[in-house]
Amino acid sequence: MSSAGFDRHLTIFSPEGRLYQVEYAFKAINTDNITSIGIRGKDSAVVITQKKIPDKLIVPETVTRMFQMTENHGCVMTGMIADARHQVERARHEAAEWRYKYGYEIPVDMLARRVGDISQLFTQQAAMRPLGCTMMLIGMDEEHGPQLFKCDPAGYFVGYKATSAGVKMTEANNALEKKIRKNPEWDRTQTIEAAISTLSTIVSMDFKPSEIEVGIVCADEPKFRLLTEEEIEKHLTNIAEQD
């Protein structure tokens, strides 16, 4: 059946039980033609995304899809960047409120839950529209070690060993399933290089250090940080030597 008329309103179900506006929000994630990947190792969690500069007049340092939420939590946003910034600001507010109220940093799973709850609210109020972006969150948990969560425009969130988002999500997930099938115990370096090599394979290009962004948290350095271009260059060289 067609979506005739049922896609005009966010709050109206179609006869098949679908909310078309929410489905269109998932399609909006692919408009930037970017793919992001997140992988959890035994002592670290890594997120990686493509960095595309659409115009030669733009200052490259001002373009990013990696955001720090708290001192120890960070995320990569895939999809409409203006929507992404709004979601990041809201998540930072929730994290700050938790710290003020309880006196310690919000755990990664609770932050993912709050972001998911707010996104879900946007699917049932006609005055708002769903955000056309996906958030991949990483952080170190005191009890469970490295954590990786993904929140989508429908408000669904769940923890992952490895996941992806964006235009090549299906291919990336298939590639990650093959790598994760043997349940590898990857250390920090192996986790970073697995993420870079998977992204490189699915988009069929050899990256320069300026063409990707890599965010990491690990047991030795629980604070979220981005790898410098020099560090990325070392990992790219290692991958090239292995091939």
C-alpha positions as CSV (number, residue, x, y, z in Angstrom):
1,M,0.0,0.0,0.0
2,S,1.1,3.6,-0.6
3,S,1.6,6.1,2.1
4,A,-1.3,8.2,0.7
5,G,-2.1,10.9,3.3
6,F,-0.6,9.0,6.2
7,D,2.8,10.6,5.9
8,R,1.5,14.2,6.3
9,H,1.1,13.9,10.1
10,L,3.7,12.6,12.5
11,T,1.2,11.4,15.0
12,I,-1.1,9.3,12.7
13,F,-0.4,5.6,12.2
14,S,-1.0,4.1,8.7
15,P,-3.3,1.0,8.5
16,E,-0.2,-1.2,8.5
17,G,0.9,0.4,11.8
18,R,3.7,2.5,10.4
19,L,4.7,6.1,11.2
20,Y,6.0,7.4,7.9
21,Q,7.5,10.6,9.2
22,V,9.7,8.6,11.6
23,E,10.8,6.3,8.7
24,Y,11.7,9.4,6.6
25,A,13.8,10.6,9.5
26,F,15.9,7.4,9.2
27,K,16.3,8.2,5.5
28,A,17.5,11.7,6.4
29,I,20.5,10.2,8.2
30,N,21.9,9.2,4.8
31,T,21.6,12.6,3.1
32,D,25.2,13.6,4.0
33,N,26.6,10.4,2.3
34,I,28.7,9.6,5.4
35,T,29.3,6.4,7.2
36,S,30.3,6.0,10.9
37,I,31.5,3.0,12.8
38,G,31.8,2.2,16.5
39,I,33.7,-0.8,18.0
40,R,34.2,-2.0,21.6
41,G,37.4,-3.7,22.5
42,K,38.4,-5.4,25.8
43,D,39.8,-2.2,27.3
44,S,38.7,0.5,24.9
45,A,35.8,1.8,22.7
46,V,36.4,3.6,19.4
47,V,34.2,5.6,17.1
48,I,35.2,6.6,13.6
49,T,33.6,8.7,10.9
50,Q,34.4,10.2,7.5
51,K,35.4,13.9,7.4
52,K,34.1,15.5,4.3
53,I,34.8,19.2,3.6
54,P,32.1,20.2,1.0
55,D,33.7,23.6,0.1
56,K,37.4,24.6,-0.4
57,L,36.6,27.9,1.4
58,I,35.7,26.2,4.6
59,V,38.2,26.0,7.5
60,P,38.6,22.2,8.0
61,E,39.2,22.5,11.8
62,T,35.6,23.9,12.2
63,V,34.0,20.8,10.6
64,T,33.5,17.9,13.0
65,R,31.0,15.1,13.8
66,M,32.7,14.1,17.1
67,F,31.4,15.7,20.3
68,Q,32.4,15.5,23.9
69,M,29.4,15.1,26.2
70,T,31.1,14.9,29.6
71,E,34.8,14.6,30.6
72,N,34.7,10.8,30.0
73,H,31.9,10.4,27.4
74,G,31.9,11.3,23.8
75,C,29.9,10.6,20.6
76,V,29.9,10.6,16.9
77,M,26.8,12.0,15.1
78,T,25.7,10.8,11.7
79,G,23.0,12.6,9.7
80,M,21.8,16.2,9.6
81,I,24.5,18.1,11.4
82,A,22.2,20.9,12.7
83,D,19.9,18.3,14.3
84,A,22.9,16.5,15.6
85,R,24.2,19.7,17.4
86,H,20.8,20.2,19.0
87,Q,20.8,16.6,20.3
88,V,24.3,16.9,21.6
89,E,23.5,20.1,23.5
90,R,20.4,18.4,25.1
91,A,22.5,15.4,26.1
92,R,25.1,17.7,27.7
93,H,22.4,19.4,29.6
94,E,21.0,16.0,30.8
95,A,24.6,15.0,31.9
96,A,25.2,18.2,33.7
97,E,21.9,18.0,35.5
98,W,22.7,14.4,36.6
99,R,26.0,15.5,38.0
100,Y,24.4,18.4,39.8
101,K,21.7,16.2,41.3
102,Y,23.7,13.1,42.2
103,G,27.2,14.4,42.6
104,Y,28.9,11.9,40.1
105,E,29.1,11.6,36.3
106,I,26.2,10.0,34.5
107,P,26.8,6.4,33.4
108,V,26.9,5.9,29.6
109,D,23.8,3.7,29.6
110,M,21.7,6.3,31.5
111,L,22.8,9.0,29.1
112,A,21.8,6.8,26.2
113,R,18.5,6.2,27.9
114,R,17.8,9.9,28.4
115,V,18.7,10.7,24.7
116,G,16.4,7.8,23.6
117,D,13.5,9.0,25.8
118,I,13.7,12.5,24.4
119,S,13.9,11.3,20.8
120,Q,10.9,9.0,21.5
121,L,8.9,12.1,22.7
122,F,9.6,13.8,19.4
123,T,7.7,10.9,17.6
124,Q,4.4,11.5,19.5
125,Q,4.1,15.3,19.6
126,A,2.8,17.0,16.5
127,A,4.5,20.3,17.4
128,M,8.0,18.6,17.0
129,R,9.6,16.6,14.3
130,P,12.0,13.6,14.8
131,L,15.7,14.5,14.5
132,G,17.4,13.3,11.4
133,C,20.5,12.0,13.1
134,T,21.9,9.0,14.9
135,M,24.1,9.2,18.0
136,M,26.8,6.7,18.8
137,L,28.0,7.1,22.4
138,I,31.2,5.7,24.0
139,G,32.5,5.8,27.5
140,M,34.2,3.8,30.3
141,D,31.9,2.3,32.9
142,E,33.4,1.7,36.3
143,E,31.7,-1.8,36.6
144,H,31.4,-3.0,33.0
145,G,34.4,-1.4,31.3
146,P,34.2,0.2,27.8
147,Q,30.6,0.8,26.6
148,L,29.1,1.6,23.1
149,F,25.5,2.6,22.6
150,K,23.5,3.8,19.6
151,C,20.3,6.0,19.7
152,D,18.1,6.4,16.6
153,P,15.4,8.9,15.7
154,A,12.7,6.6,16.9
155,G,14.1,6.6,20.5
156,Y,15.4,3.1,20.3
157,F,18.8,2.6,22.1
158,V,20.8,-0.5,22.8
159,G,24.4,-1.4,23.7
160,Y,26.7,-2.9,21.0
161,K,29.9,-4.8,20.6
162,A,30.2,-3.1,17.2
163,T,27.8,-1.0,15.1
164,S,27.6,1.5,12.3
165,A,25.3,4.3,11.0
166,G,24.9,6.1,7.7
167,V,24.7,5.4,4.0
168,K,26.7,2.2,4.0
169,M,25.3,0.8,7.3
170,T,24.2,-2.6,6.0
171,E,27.6,-3.3,4.4
172,A,29.4,-2.1,7.5
173,N,27.3,-4.2,9.8
174,N,27.9,-7.3,7.7
175,A,31.7,-6.7,7.7
176,L,31.7,-6.0,11.5
177,E,29.7,-9.3,12.1
178,K,32.4,-11.3,10.4
179,K,35.1,-9.6,12.4
180,I,33.3,-9.9,15.7
181,R,32.1,-13.5,15.1
182,K,35.2,-15.1,16.7
183,N,34.8,-12.8,19.8
184,P,38.2,-11.3,19.5
185,E,39.9,-9.7,22.6
186,W,41.2,-6.6,20.8
187,D,43.5,-4.2,22.7
188,R,43.4,-0.4,22.0
189,T,45.5,-0.4,18.9
190,Q,43.7,-3.4,17.3
191,T,40.3,-1.9,18.0
192,I,41.3,1.4,16.3
193,E,42.8,-0.4,13.3
194,A,39.8,-2.7,13.0
195,A,37.5,0.3,12.8
196,I,39.7,2.2,10.3
197,S,40.2,-0.9,8.0
198,T,36.4,-1.7,8.1
199,L,35.5,1.8,7.1
200,S,38.1,1.9,4.4
201,T,36.9,-1.4,2.9
202,I,33.2,-0.5,2.8
203,V,33.7,2.9,1.2
204,S,36.4,1.5,-1.1
205,M,39.0,4.2,-0.5
206,D,42.4,4.7,1.1
207,F,42.1,7.4,3.7
208,K,44.4,10.3,4.3
209,P,44.7,11.3,8.0
210,S,42.6,14.5,7.3
211,E,39.7,12.5,5.8
212,I,38.7,10.6,9.0
213,E,38.0,11.4,12.7
214,V,38.7,8.9,15.4
215,G,37.4,9.2,19.0
216,I,38.5,6.9,21.8
217,V,38.1,6.1,25.5
218,C,40.2,3.4,27.1
219,A,41.0,2.0,30.6
220,D,44.4,3.8,30.8
221,E,42.9,7.1,29.6
222,P,39.2,7.1,30.5
223,K,38.8,10.7,29.2
224,F,37.2,10.9,25.7
225,R,39.6,12.4,23.1
226,L,40.2,12.6,19.4
227,L,43.3,11.1,17.8
228,T,45.6,13.6,16.2
229,E,46.4,13.4,12.5
230,E,49.9,12.1,13.4
231,E,48.4,9.2,15.5
232,I,46.0,8.4,12.6
233,E,48.9,8.4,10.2
234,K,50.7,5.8,12.3
235,H,47.6,3.5,12.3
236,L,47.1,3.9,8.6
237,T,50.8,2.9,8.0
238,N,50.3,-0.2,10.2
239,I,47.2,-1.2,8.3
240,A,49.1,-0.7,5.0
241,E,52.0,-2.9,6.2
242,Q,49.7,-5.7,7.3
243,D,48.0,-5.7,3.9
